[in-house]
Amino acid sequence: MKDYEKNELIRLIAAPYIQKATALIGVVRKVGGNQFRHMMATFTILIDYHYTDHVLLKAALIHDLFEDVPDSSRDEIRIVDEHGAAVVSLVEEVTRYPHQTKIEYLENIMKNGSEKAKILKVADRISNITDLHLDIMIHGKMENYLEQTMDYIYPMAEEVDHYMAIELADLVERRRMYLNAFQ
């Protein structure tokens, strides 16, 4: 970690966002675990890729909150700190709403998403694929998820962070090898 990155992280006040994310502890993930841990994983993936932008990191901590706990107060988050309004805006940008199909949602981020939204979505998908296991997800669903990743998320990764794209492609390839081994 470079000194300027360390200094940015020292200045990061994340506790209020972590506290908001604790609402996700009771939300079970289809792949196991809970959504709170997934928020933390997405946050650390961004740090691993040297992202220190405070809005991006704070949004990572609550990126599924509005989707999984729909009655979460956006106004409470907007007033948490000077980044609150921007964090809410970014989280809304990566939130899938009930009226959207998964493809519509992904196409919208791919075509209209901000750079931060794309970076966050890629980190989110890296976390999701890392948690994919054949004993939890049926073969066809996993293959579809991997195809979706290469069709929609990979192009975003190539646009915003080549190194994240390399990891994403590697994760997809490894999961496909795993699928083929158990056919």
LOVOKE-136397 format. One record per residue (C-alpha): y, x negated, z negated; residue in one letter; residue number from 1. Coordinates in steps of 0.001 Angstrom, whole numbers. Example, Ala and Ser with C-alpha at 12.3 -4.5 7.8 and 13.67 -1.06 7.14 Angstrom:
REM LOVOKE-136397
{{-4500,-12300,-7800},"A",1};
{{-1060,-13670,-7140},"S",2};
END
This chain:
REM LOVOKE-136397
{{0,0,0},"M",1};
{{3390,-1328,919},"K",2};
{{6199,-1527,-1634},"D",3};
{{8293,1173,35},"Y",4};
{{5256,3497,-32},"E",5};
{{4667,2752,-3700},"K",6};
{{8337,3453,-4418},"N",7};
{{8202,6779,-2565},"E",8};
{{5111,7817,-4510},"L",9};
{{6737,6787,-7795},"I",10};
{{9594,9173,-6981},"R",11};
{{7216,12003,-6051},"L",12};
{{7218,14766,-8629},"I",13};
{{4035,16637,-7865},"A",14};
{{3137,18237,-11197},"A",15};
{{4765,21634,-10500},"P",16};
{{2861,21886,-7225},"Y",17};
{{-397,20807,-8829},"I",18};
{{176,23504,-11434},"Q",19};
{{616,26088,-8654},"K",20};
{{-2550,24765,-6992},"A",21};
{{-4586,25455,-10131},"T",22};
{{-4612,29108,-9021},"A",23};
{{-7150,27886,-6453},"L",24};
{{-9658,26615,-9031},"I",25};
{{-11427,29977,-9013},"G",26};
{{-11509,30198,-5213},"V",27};
{{-14942,29081,-4072},"V",28};
{{-15293,27232,-772},"R",29};
{{-18075,28186,1625},"K",30};
{{-19124,24535,1656},"V",31};
{{-19212,24359,-2131},"G",32};
{{-16693,23315,-4736},"G",33};
{{-13371,25044,-5010},"N",34};
{{-10111,25171,-3138},"Q",35};
{{-8215,23213,-5822},"F",36};
{{-10344,20131,-5165},"R",37};
{{-9844,20615,-1427},"H",38};
{{-6049,20611,-1964},"M",39};
{{-6364,17326,-3872},"M",40};
{{-8572,15836,-1153},"A",41};
{{-6101,16767,1582},"T",42};
{{-3279,15224,-479},"F",43};
{{-5192,11953,-906},"T",44};
{{-6127,11807,2791},"I",45};
{{-2423,11854,3607},"L",46};
{{-1773,9038,1152},"I",47};
{{-4697,7116,2645},"D",48};
{{-2897,7340,6003},"Y",49};
{{347,6099,4410},"H",50};
{{2227,9394,4460},"Y",51};
{{4782,9456,1663},"T",52};
{{7023,12291,2821},"D",53};
{{7539,14428,-265},"H",54};
{{7582,17774,1544},"V",55};
{{4346,16960,3384},"L",56};
{{2557,15784,244},"L",57};
{{3725,18734,-1859},"K",58};
{{2703,21152,894},"A",59};
{{-742,19509,1000},"A",60};
{{-1192,20379,-2660},"L",61};
{{-756,24099,-1959},"I",62};
{{-1495,24409,1763},"H",63};
{{-4109,27182,1331},"D",64};
{{-2380,28978,-1531},"L",65};
{{-773,31808,469},"F",66};
{{-3997,32380,2391},"E",67};
{{-6334,32381,-603},"D",68};
{{-4022,33839,-3261},"V",69};
{{-1820,36147,-1140},"P",70};
{{227,37420,-4076},"D",71};
{{1488,33894,-4844},"S",72};
{{5240,33947,-5263},"S",73};
{{7001,32039,-2527},"R",74};
{{10262,32466,-4426},"D",75};
{{8840,30677,-7482},"E",76};
{{7894,27743,-5289},"I",77};
{{11236,27697,-3464},"R",78};
{{13021,27031,-6760},"I",79};
{{10577,24443,-8129},"V",80};
{{12727,21568,-6869},"D",81};
{{14970,20467,-3998},"E",82};
{{11974,20465,-1651},"H",83};
{{10693,23916,-2567},"G",84};
{{12108,25827,397},"A",85};
{{10879,23231,2889},"A",86};
{{7450,23151,1221},"V",87};
{{7150,26944,1477},"V",88};
{{8185,26798,5122},"S",89};
{{5564,24150,5917},"L",90};
{{2819,25979,4005},"V",91};
{{3692,29194,5866},"E",92};
{{3446,27277,9129},"E",93};
{{-170,26289,8383},"V",94};
{{-1184,29606,6829},"T",95};
{{-3562,31807,8797},"R",96};
{{-2641,35438,8386},"Y",97};
{{-5178,38316,8521},"P",98};
{{-3919,39582,11900},"H",99};
{{-4671,36210,13555},"Q",100};
{{-7973,35127,14976},"T",101};
{{-8925,31543,14187},"K",102};
{{-8288,30569,17822},"I",103};
{{-4858,32245,17904},"E",104};
{{-3975,30466,14696},"Y",105};
{{-5076,27045,15937},"L",106};
{{-3437,27496,19343},"E",107};
{{-178,28417,17647},"N",108};
{{-132,25254,15543},"I",109};
{{-1220,23135,18505},"M",110};
{{1485,24529,20824},"K",111};
{{4311,25411,18424},"N",112};
{{3650,23563,15190},"G",113};
{{6008,20986,13783},"S",114};
{{4850,17392,13489},"E",115};
{{4345,17850,9739},"K",116};
{{2278,21004,10302},"A",117};
{{24,19151,12729},"K",118};
{{-379,16172,10388},"I",119};
{{-1224,18516,7517},"L",120};
{{-3686,20493,9637},"K",121};
{{-5441,17307,10731},"V",122};
{{-5734,16056,7129},"A",123};
{{-7021,19509,6137},"D",124};
{{-9693,19380,8833},"R",125};
{{-10740,15841,7889},"I",126};
{{-11316,17141,4368},"S",127};
{{-13185,20185,5666},"N",128};
{{-15500,18214,7936},"I",129};
{{-16178,15684,5195},"T",130};
{{-17475,18604,3124},"D",131};
{{-19683,20094,5881},"L",132};
{{-23380,19920,5139},"H",133};
{{-26215,21562,7045},"L",134};
{{-27808,22834,3847},"D",135};
{{-24716,24974,3289},"I",136};
{{-23657,25983,6803},"M",137};
{{-26000,27291,9486},"I",138};
{{-26459,25183,12601},"H",139};
{{-24619,27443,15065},"G",140};
{{-21585,27890,12847},"K",141};
{{-21309,24168,12242},"M",142};
{{-21535,23370,15958},"E",143};
{{-18865,25968,16691},"N",144};
{{-16641,24475,13979},"Y",145};
{{-17076,20996,15442},"L",146};
{{-16268,22246,18962},"E",147};
{{-13195,24002,17610},"Q",148};
{{-12163,20747,15967},"T",149};
{{-12383,18803,19207},"M",150};
{{-10672,21543,21241},"D",151};
{{-7737,22188,18903},"Y",152};
{{-7446,19737,16017},"I",153};
{{-8293,16530,17863},"Y",154};
{{-5445,16985,20393},"P",155};
{{-3050,17485,17471},"M",156};
{{-4361,14310,15868},"A",157};
{{-3919,12343,19090},"E",158};
{{-336,13602,19248},"E",159};
{{648,12751,15668},"V",160};
{{-1631,9978,14377},"D",161};
{{-4055,8041,16545},"H",162};
{{-5926,6660,13514},"Y",163};
{{-6529,10146,12129},"M",164};
{{-7821,11111,15590},"A",165};
{{-10302,8232,15475},"I",166};
{{-11593,9359,12071},"E",167};
{{-11794,12973,13193},"L",168};
{{-13799,12085,16304},"A",169};
{{-16080,9874,14218},"D",170};
{{-16681,12639,11669},"L",171};
{{-17466,15138,14433},"V",172};
{{-19852,12695,16088},"E",173};
{{-21659,12002,12808},"R",174};
{{-22023,15712,12051},"R",175};
{{-23359,16321,15568},"R",176};
{{-25910,13532,15097},"M",177};
{{-26903,15193,11822},"Y",178};
{{-27249,18560,13575},"L",179};
{{-29375,17077,16361},"N",180};
{{-31657,15367,13857},"A",181};
{{-32491,18717,12260},"F",182};
{{-33002,20849,15358},"Q",183};
END
